Amino acid sequence: MDWLTHHEWLALLDQHGHLPGQPHELHLGIDATAFLRDIGIAPHITDYEESYPASLHRWYARVGELYLTIDLSASPADHDACTVTTRLPLDGYPWETLRAIEQLPNSIDLHDVWHIETPDDSTVTHVVIREDPRGFDSPVYRASSKLDANSLLDYLRCDSQVHYAVQKPDPDGNWQVWEHHDDGRLCIGNYPNRSSSVALACNLTRDGSKTIRVSSSNSPDLREYLVADGRVVSVSERKAEQCDEPKSRSHRF
């Protein structure tokens, strides 16, 4: 593989107009310290227009005929994962991009997967999930068939400390995020799926100043998550009844 400078990347775009294929993102675990030591090339620091809403450190590379970018947050607090953007494979399953980028440094862990993008119009029959260290399971890949999901599962299990599994996708619902106060509770957001709602609650409680409950008002899933200090504290089963309307205004993030 070859590392490219920002100027070389821009020259490629000028020459070809755009790189062929559909953009394809993968969010992967990274040892940022080892990565910076391994590659020995300074990143391009993106500006506001390139990577709204946050600045990123970006590297450019070529693996055979495949071109890709690697983005790492400018904030050291988020240096546990990176985003690799390349092109969707023409043949095979979307996850098989992992095979195509196996020449990347070992400091990028191809078996520590947080998300693999799939086409918006694809039919989803199964999902591959991972255990999130914050106390809940999180979908990482939307598969078009059980074979698609199981083939990724086999690949990941070859060399991974992360627990993955295959399941049916969660039904859509209205998941509500409730912030608790001494005088009651406030609905601060409504979202269509469980995992993103719980992840948001974990992020909002990292400073230890609040407690949040996450539950659905209309999904068959009756689990209610209590979140504090950046992680799920407990999961309980609710009665099959609709949640109350919030006491005050609600905010969508």
TACORPE-V885725 format. One record per pair of residues at least 4 apart in sequence whose ideal C-beta (glycine too) atoms are under 7 Angstrom apart, sorted by the first residue. I is the first residue (numbers start at 1). J is the second residue. Records with the same first field share a line. If there is no record, write none. Layout:
I->J ; J
This chain:
1->61 ; 62 ; 63 ; 103
2->61 ; 62
3->39 ; 41 ; 59 ; 61
4->8 ; 9 ; 60 ; 61 ; 62
6->10 ; 44 ; 60
7->11
8->12
9->13 ; 60
10->14
11->15
12->16
13->18
19->67 ; 87
20->87
21->87 ; 88
22->87 ; 88
23->85 ; 87
24->85 ; 86 ; 87 ; 88 ; 94 ; 97 ; 117
25->83 ; 85 ; 117
26->84 ; 97 ; 116 ; 117
27->81 ; 83 ; 114 ; 115
28->81 ; 82 ; 84 ; 108 ; 109 ; 110 ; 112 ; 113 ; 114
29->80 ; 81 ; 109 ; 112
30->35 ; 72 ; 80 ; 81 ; 82 ; 107 ; 108 ; 109
31->35 ; 107
32->36 ; 72 ; 79
33->37
34->38 ; 107
35->39 ; 105 ; 107 ; 108
38->105 ; 107
39->59 ; 105
41->59
43->57 ; 58 ; 59
44->58
45->55 ; 57
46->50 ; 51 ; 55 ; 56 ; 58
48->52
51->55 ; 56
54->73 ; 74
55->74
56->71 ; 72 ; 73 ; 74
57->72 ; 74
58->69 ; 70 ; 71
59->69 ; 70
60->69
61->68 ; 70
62->66 ; 67
63->68 ; 100 ; 101 ; 103
66->86 ; 87 ; 100
67->86
68->84 ; 85 ; 86 ; 101
69->85
70->82 ; 84
71->82 ; 83
72->79 ; 82
73->78 ; 79
81->114
82->108
84->101
86->97 ; 101
88->94
89->94 ; 96 ; 97 ; 100
92->96
93->148 ; 151
94->116 ; 118
95->116 ; 141 ; 152
97->101
98->110 ; 155
102->110
104->108
111->156 ; 159 ; 160
112->160 ; 162
113->140 ; 156
114->140
115->140
116->140 ; 141
118->122 ; 142
122->144
123->144
124->142 ; 143 ; 144 ; 169
125->143 ; 144 ; 145 ; 146
126->143 ; 146 ; 149 ; 166 ; 167 ; 168
127->139 ; 141 ; 142 ; 143 ; 149 ; 167 ; 169
128->140 ; 141 ; 143 ; 149 ; 152 ; 153 ; 164 ; 166
129->137 ; 138 ; 139 ; 140 ; 164 ; 165 ; 167
130->137 ; 138 ; 140 ; 162 ; 163 ; 164
131->137 ; 162 ; 163
132->136 ; 137 ; 138
134->202 ; 230 ; 231 ; 232
135->231 ; 232
136->195 ; 198 ; 225 ; 232
138->195 ; 199
139->195
141->152
143->148 ; 149
144->148
146->150
147->151
149->153 ; 166
150->154 ; 166
151->155
152->156
153->157 ; 164 ; 166
156->160 ; 164
157->164
170->193 ; 194 ; 221
171->219 ; 220 ; 221
172->192 ; 193
173->192 ; 216 ; 218 ; 219 ; 221
174->190 ; 216 ; 217 ; 218
175->191 ; 193 ; 194 ; 197 ; 214 ; 216
176->187 ; 190 ; 215 ; 217 ; 243
177->188 ; 189 ; 197 ; 200 ; 201 ; 212 ; 214
178->185 ; 186 ; 187 ; 212 ; 213
179->185 ; 186 ; 188 ; 210 ; 212
180->185 ; 211 ; 213
181->185 ; 186
184->247
185->247
186->246 ; 247 ; 248
187->246 ; 250
188->250 ; 251
189->200 ; 250 ; 251 ; 252 ; 253
190->250 ; 252
191->196 ; 197
193->197
194->198 ; 221
195->199
196->200
197->201 ; 214
198->202 ; 214 ; 225 ; 227 ; 232
199->203
200->204 ; 253
201->205 ; 212 ; 214 ; 225 ; 227
202->227 ; 230 ; 231
204->210 ; 212
205->210 ; 211 ; 212 ; 227 ; 228 ; 229 ; 230
206->230
208->229
211->228
212->227
213->224 ; 225 ; 226
214->225 ; 227
215->224 ; 238 ; 243
216->221
217->242 ; 243
218->242
222->237 ; 238 ; 240
223->235 ; 237
224->236 ; 238
225->232 ; 235
226->233 ; 234
227->231 ; 232 ; 233
228->233
246->250
